[in-house]
Amino acid sequence: MTAGLQIWDANGKLMLDGTHRLGRIKGIVPIDGFPSSYPVDLSDGTPFWSFMPEQLFFHISNQTASPIITIDANGVYWTYSSTAGLNYAKAVKGSLIVGVC
């Protein structure tokens, strides 16, 4: 007989099983439009990140520079795409969530 944790919703749909991978958030970092980094130990699992922009629309021209995220076991790093030749360039600001599964 097997044992474990299983959770269902009100409709009988399985929501969580003991075999599912759950992430642990290690940090939430504000990104202010400039390249930078956030040193955090992510060596105890599979690193992940998620970016939440502070707003969706910046300018009618849609000339935005999105962050380019790089992650490894020592932390997370970001830079921005080039704004060369853009008249109304706006760097996307927001919150970066990092963690491990």
C-alpha positions in Angstrom: 0.0 0.0 0.0 1.3 3.4 -0.9 1.2 6.5 1.3 1.5 10.2 0.7 -0.2 13.5 0.5 -2.9 14.3 -2.1 -5.2 17.3 -2.1 -8.3 17.7 -4.3 -10.4 20.8 -5.0 -14.2 21.0 -4.5 -14.8 19.5 -8.0 -12.7 16.4 -7.3 -9.7 17.6 -9.4 -6.3 16.6 -8.0 -4.5 19.8 -7.1 -1.4 18.5 -5.3 0.2 15.1 -5.1 3.3 14.1 -3.1 5.1 13.6 -6.4 4.6 17.3 -7.6 7.6 19.6 -7.5 7.0 22.7 -5.4 9.2 25.8 -5.6 10.8 27.7 -2.7 11.2 31.4 -3.2 14.6 32.6 -2.2 14.2 36.3 -3.0 12.1 39.0 -4.6 14.3 41.7 -6.2 13.1 45.1 -7.5 14.5 45.8 -11.0 14.9 49.5 -11.6 15.8 49.6 -15.3 19.5 49.2 -14.9 21.7 46.1 -15.3 22.6 44.5 -12.0 22.7 41.2 -10.1 21.4 39.5 -7.0 23.7 37.0 -5.3 21.7 34.2 -3.7 22.5 30.5 -3.1 20.4 28.5 -5.6 22.6 25.4 -5.4 20.0 23.3 -3.4 17.6 22.7 -6.3 16.7 23.6 -9.8 16.8 27.4 -10.1 13.9 29.3 -11.5 12.9 32.9 -12.0 9.7 34.9 -12.8 9.5 38.5 -13.8 6.5 40.7 -13.0 6.5 44.1 -14.8 5.3 47.1 -12.8 3.1 48.1 -15.8 2.0 46.6 -19.1 2.0 49.6 -21.5 4.8 52.2 -21.5 4.4 54.3 -24.6 2.3 54.1 -27.8 5.4 53.4 -29.8 6.0 50.2 -27.7 9.7 50.8 -27.8 10.5 49.0 -24.6 13.8 47.4 -23.4 12.9 44.2 -21.6 15.2 42.7 -19.0 17.4 39.7 -20.2 17.6 37.4 -17.2 20.5 34.9 -16.6 20.5 32.6 -13.6 22.9 30.1 -12.1 23.6 28.4 -8.7 25.2 31.6 -7.4 22.5 34.1 -8.2 20.6 36.0 -10.9 21.8 38.6 -13.3 20.1 40.9 -15.7 20.8 43.3 -18.4 18.6 45.1 -20.9 18.0 44.7 -24.7 19.6 47.5 -26.8 17.7 50.8 -27.1 20.0 52.0 -30.0 18.0 53.9 -32.6 14.8 54.1 -30.5 13.3 57.5 -30.0 11.1 56.7 -27.0 13.0 53.9 -25.3 11.7 52.9 -21.9 13.3 50.2 -19.7 10.8 47.8 -18.2 10.9 47.9 -14.4 9.3 45.4 -12.0 10.0 42.6 -9.5 12.1 39.5 -10.1 11.2 36.4 -8.1 14.0 33.8 -7.8 13.9 30.4 -6.2 14.5 26.6 -6.5 12.4 23.6 -7.1 
